Amino acid sequence: MENKRNNFNEFNISPSIINKVKEAEEAVKKSFSHIESIREQNQLKVIRAMQMEKLSDTHFSGTTGYGYNDRGREILDAVFAHAFGSEDALVRHSITCGSHALSLCLFGILRPGDELLSITGKPYDTLEEVIGIRGREGDGSLKDYGITYSQVELKDGIIDDDSVKKAINDKTRLVFIQRSRGYAWRPALTIDEIERVVKLVKAEKHDVFVMVDNCYGEFVEDREPTEVGVDIMAGSLIKNPGGGIVPSGGYIAGKKDLIEKISYRMTLPGLGREVGATLGQNRLLFQGFFLAPHVVAESLKGAVFTAQLMQNLGFTTHPGPFDPRCDIIQAIRFNNENEVIAFCQGIQKGSPVDSYVRPEPWDMPGYDSPVIMAAGAFIQGSSIELSADAPIRAPYTVYMQGGLVYEHVKLGVMCAVQELVDNGVLYL
């Protein structure tokens, strides 16, 4: 009988690493089963939404010019709304990124004299200049328009109820929650926790709106924030809900009256959502959404495996391999800059695209420190494809996310561990 071919040999992975990988996979089998059960529920939810809207291939063709009477665009919005349990949704390939979608919400809802209150500490780096807590005056931030900002820090990684109650005042118009960990060593928020906090906030001030940055969180659990009382949420289509095939875009889901206001910011008052040619992109957006529950599950499996393997190798991970998962991000803490760079460069080596490139830290626009980003992706910046990035600052933490298929995550992490060994920072 012929020996079975070991393709890992072609990637120069040492036998000691392969053995460590086998141990890690064996340890997390039960976690994989749990992820698959959630995937099934979310897949059924998406299919049912498409059936309810009588999705047809006639909805895949796009419009040009003004984009009036684009039935596919209307059905796409309705499918997202049904799947996310919201009154309405806006889904557009022309929304450039998740931060753009969030910015549209903030500018669409808030007015001069209002206050924005973040109750999960400082938002993700790319929103700081939108709010006006960093950057130049006069560039068009919320601050320039007379909208004030305050924040409540998390307490031991958890929303601080008492401080939130004290921070809400007569000017508070919008309470902002970042579901994912972003560049922070803290748990992502569970849907149960979001539901609890929404009730707390509404009891304190009934006319305040609650908004969730849902980036990295879609389809990780079997419910979404808009199913538990959140008024508005937003995310990117090159993250979870695009299924890895949507080339660009973002979505916003929530209350119908808020979606209307946001649509006026997206285009202009009076026209709102009625304009905006889809240019033949509808099919990809529908198909990506259909694939999203499966792809997210593959990514989560990869994250659980990575947590187990890196923990076995002596590194601290967050979340741990058996902790609850509320986003697709896996944080790994290293000892120094060299280890961070080696790990990211190893992830790049395991990529199908640009595997020959060696990423280096650079001053990336929107960030307050040099950042290294490893991503051999088919779609530039796609965070649902395997990527790893880290701000080069203490504590030295890599944030890994994505993976269209589990096998790619497995290979990428193996290459990253091999790079640590080859650079003399890890000994096996």
N, C-alpha and C positions, 0 to 999 in steps of 0.2 A: 504493500500500500504506500502510495506517495505521501511524503510529508506535506502537511498543509502549509501553504505559503503564508509567511508572516510579513504583511505589508508594512508594519511598523519599522522593519529593518531599513526600508527605503528612506525613512526620515531620520535615520541615525539615532533612534531612541535606545538607550541602554537597557539591558535586561533587568537591571535593578529597578528602573522606573516602571517598566512594564509590570513587574511583580507588585509594586506599590499600587498601581492602577487597578489591578485585579482585586486586591484587598479592599480598596475603596469602593469599587462597584458592588462587591458582595455585601458590604455594610449598608448600602442605601437602597436595596431592592424594595423594601416596604414603602419608602418615601416615593419611589417612582410610581407605585400603584395608586397612592393617594393623588398624585398629580394627574394621572390618567383619568381618575374618576371625575375630577373637576373639569378636565378637558372635555369629557363627554357631555356634561351638562351645558357647558358654554357652546359647544358645537351645535347641539340641538336648539339652543336659544337663537343662534344666528340663522340656522336653516329655517326655523319657524318664522322669524322676522321677514325673511325673503319670501316665504310662501304667503304670508299675510298681505304683503304688498303686491302679490302676483307678478313677481319679477320675471321679465321676459328678455330674450336676446334683443328685442327692439329697443330696450333701454340702454344698450351698450354703445350705440352710435352717439357721437358727440355733436355739439353745435359750434358755430364760429361767430365772429363778430360780437354783437351784444349778448348773444346766448339766450334770447327770449324763448319761452315755451320749451325748455329743456326737460322733457318728462323723465329722462334717466336721472338727472340731477335731483329732481323732486323725490323720486323713489329712493334714491341713495340716502337722502336726508331722513326719510321715513324709516328705512331699514335700520339705520344707526339708532334712531330714537326708540324704536320697538326693542331692539336688542339690549339697549342700555336702560330701558325702563324710564325714559324721559318724555316730556311732552313734545319736544321738538329737537332738531339738530341741524347744524350746518357742517357739511363735509365738502371741502374744496381742495383741489390739487394746487391752487394758487396760494394757499396759506403756506408760507415758506418753511416753517418749523414749529415745534411745540411752543417755544417762547413767543412766537408771533401770534399763535392762537390765544395764548394767555393774555398777551398785550391787548388784543382785540377785545377780549372780555372786560379788562380793566377800564380801557378808554370808552367802551360802549356803555358801561353801567355807571361809572363814577362821574360826578359833576363837581365843579368848583365849590369848595366848602365842605365836601365829603371827606371822610377819613377811611383809609384802608388799614385794616388790622390783620397782621399775620400772626397766627397763634402757634406756628411750628418753627419759630425763630426766623432767621434771615432766609429769604427765598433763594432759589438757585441763582448762581452768579449772573447769568444772562438777563435776569429781571432787575438787577440792581440799578442799571441806568434807565430802565423803563420807569421805575418808581422815583428815581432821583436821589437815591442814597449814595450814588457814585456817578462820576462823569461830570461833564460841563453843564453849567446853567445855560438855558436858552436853546437846548437841543430838542425840546419838546417832551420832556418827561412829565409824569403826573404832577410832580412838584411845581413845574413851570405853569401848570394850569390851576394852581391853588388847591390841589388835593394833598392832604397831609397823610403821613404814614407813621404807624407805630407797630411794635412787635412784642410778642411775649415769647420768652425763651422756653424751650422744653425743660422739664424737670426730670432728670435721670432718664432722658429719652422718651418721656411721656408728656402729653399735653397737661399743662398746669391749670387745673380748673379754677382755682381761686384767683389766680392772676388774670386769667381770661375774663372772669366776671368783673374784676376791678378795671380792666382796660377798656371794656365796652362803655361808650359814652354817647351823648346825644348826637355827635358828629359821625359816629361809626356807621358806615353804610354797607361795607363789604368785609366779611371775615374770610381770610385766605388760609387754606390748608394745603400744604405740600405733602402729598401721600407718600411719595418715594423718599429715600434717604438722601438723594442728590450726592453732593460731596460732603457727607457728614456721617460720622460713626454713630448711627442711631437706627432703631427699628423703623421700617416702613409701617404706615398705619393700616391696621386691619379695617375691614368694612364695619365690623361691630363697633370698633372704637370711633370711627367717623360718625356712625349713627348716633352714638351716645353723645358726642360733642355737638352735633347739630341740634339735638334736643336741648342741651344745656344753653347754647347760644340763643336759640329762639325763645327760650323761657326768659332769658335776661333782656332781650329786645326783639319783639316779634317782627318788626319790619326790616331787620337786617338781612342781607343776603349772604349765603354761605357758598363759597367757591372752592373747588378742589383742582389743584394741578394733578391730573391723573396720569401724567407721563410715566411710563414703565409699569403701570399698574393694571392695565386692561386685561381681562380674562385670567388674571392670576388667581382670583377667587371666583366663586360662582354668583356673586352680586357685584354691582358697580355703585359708586357713590350716589348717582342720581336715583337709585332704587331705594335709598334710605334717607331721603329728605334734602339732599344737596340741591341747591338752586341752579348751579351752573358748573360745568367741568369742561376741561379741554385737554387735548393731547395731540401728538404727532402721528402722522400716517407712515413715517419711516421708523416708527417704533412698533409697539405691539399690534395695533389694529390694522396695519397695512400688510401683515402677513409676509413681509419680506419681498413683495413684488411691486408694491406701489412706489413709483419713482419720486414722488414729492407730495406734500400736502399736510393738512391738519384737520381736526374736527373740533366742534363745540357742541355740547348737548346740555339740555336743561329746560327751564321754564320757557314757555312760548313767548311771553312778553319780553323776557330778557334776550332771547335769541333774535327777536325783531330789532331791538336796540343795537345789538352787536352787529347785525347784518348791515345797519346803516353806517357803522364805523368801518366795516369790511369793504364796502363800496362807497355809497353816499346816501344821505337822507332822501327818502322818496323812492329810490330804486332798490336799495337793499339787496335781498337775495334773488331778485328777479333778473339780474344781469350777471354775466360771467360765463363766457363760453367754456365748455368742457373739453373741446379740442380732441375728442376721441379717447379720453382717459377713463371714461366711466367703467368699462369692463374691468380694467385693472383694479380700480377701487372696490368694485363689488367682489371680485375674485380674491383680492387680498384680504378683505374682511372675512370671507368664507374660510380662508386658510388660517386666519389668525389664531383661533383657539388651539389648533394643533401645533403651530409654530411656537406659540408661547409655552406650551407644555414641553416641547423639546428644549427650549431655552432654560426652563426651570430645572429639568433633569440635569442639564449641564452644570447649572449653578450648584445644585445639591452635591453632585459628584466632586466638583471643584472644592467645595467647602470641606468635604470629607478627606480628600487627598491632601490638601494643603495643611489641614489640621494634623493629619498623620505625620506630615513632614516637619511639624513643630511651629507652624505659623498660626497666628490668631485670625479667625474669620468671623464675619458678621453678615448675615446670620450664620449660625452653625448649621451643620448638615441636617439636624432634626428640628430646627426652630421653624415657627410658622413663616410662610412666604407670602409677602404682600406686594412685592415688586420683583422684577427680574434681575435686580442688581446684586452682585456678590462682591462684598468688600473683603480685601485681604490686606493685613497690615504687615509691613516689612520693617527692617531695621535701619535702612539707609537708602539714599538716592540710587546707589548702584544696583541694589536688588530690585528696586522699582523699575528701573530702565531695562534691566536684563529680562524681567518677567514680561514686560510689554513687548520687547523685541522678539521674545520667543513666541508670543501669541501671533505676532506678524508673520513669523516663519511658518506657522501652521495654516496660514490663510490660502484660499484658492486664488486670490487676486493680490498682486503686489507682494508676493511672498519673499521676493529678493530685496525688498526695501527695508532699511533699518530706521525706524522712527526715532526722533530725538526730541527733547523738550524744546518748546518755543513759546513766544509771547502771543498766544492766541487771542484774537479780539473777543472782548466780553468777559475775560477772566483776569483776576488780580494777581496771578503768579504764573510762571511758566508751566505749561501743561504738556505731557507726552500722551499721544493718542496712537494706539495700534488698531488698525481696522483694514483688513483686506476685503473690502465689501464690494458687492456688485452695484450697490447704490451708495453714493458718497454720503458719509455721515450716518448711515443707517444703523441705529442702535438696537434693532432686533436681529441684525447680523452680529456675529461674534466680534466684540471689540473690547478693548481694555484701555482705560485712560486714568491719569493721575495728575493732580497738581503737585509740582515739585516743591513740597513744603512739609515740615513735620506736623503731625505724625505721618510717616510715609505709608500712604494707603493707596492701593490700586482698586479701582472700581471696574469690575468686569461685568459685561452684560451681553445678552443676546445669544444667538446660535440658531440658525434655521433648522439644523439637524443636530441631534445629540452627538453623533460621531465626529462632527467637526469640532464641537466644544472639547470633547475628549482629546482629540489630536492636538488642538491648539494648546491646551493646558500641559499636555505631555511635552510639547516642544518648549513651552515656557519653563518647565521644571528642568529640562535638559539644558537650557540656556543658563539657568542658575548654576547648575553643576559645572558647565563648561567655563563659566566665568569665575569659578572658585569661590562662590559665595554660599554654596550648599554642598554638603558631602553626604553621599549615600554608601 
